[in-house]
Amino acid sequence: HRIYGTLNRASTDVSLLENLIGATVRLTGTVFEQQGARGFGGNRIALDDINKLSVISPAEKDLSQIPELNLKKRWLPIELAKLPRQRISGTVQAVWKNKIIVSTPHGESVQAVLRSSGSHPGVGDCITVAGYPSTDFFHLSLSGAKWQSCHHAQNTELPVRKLFNNELFTDIHGNHSIDSLYHGTAVCVRGTVMRGGEQELEIDLGRDTIRAYAGRESSGFASIEPGSRIELTGIAVLESDLW
């Protein structure tokens, strides 16, 4: 079973809680029911302060101790929700905000949401990442994820698909469409910059707009002015809500 513990955000250091991921803890508080928009949302336990949380045993230092997620199985969302933390290993293909995409040696792409505190891996790094699995029906994601470097055969560089003239949002019949299979693949698009920034651009492809995020190792987008016509190569990411 899973239960959510609540603390006063204003008086609690979130990074302290993130460092507890994987630890066995004891919570002392008041249990209450959480009612959502569609009915009962589960039980919660309210803690008066951080002192009502005590660590029984610390988190593991080696992520290889965590079970490996079977990526060959076609998981239902309810099945994934019952799993404990799982791990995968592979090569980092994309890093943006506190999220990454990892490509396994067998070609599967898994998204992971990392802790907001702590360091993030770089594109091309070989890592093991562990977190709680979920799916939005399109792809797998690991939340509350922790990572560490590992050693395995690196993937070759992904082939780039050139998708000009809004082809990223057009199916083989010419219909307007979003193809979830582009998630985790390398694509090249052309468009006009609508809004710019150091780390983020909004680009008009002709009928649809996309956001582009600069890699952590790059010099950023600061020199690109709105109205510029650009060609951009990167990893396509499909983000959708889990519901």
Order of alpha helices (4+ residues) and beta strands (2+ residues): beta-alpha-beta-beta-beta-beta-alpha-beta-beta-beta-beta-beta-beta-beta-beta-beta-beta
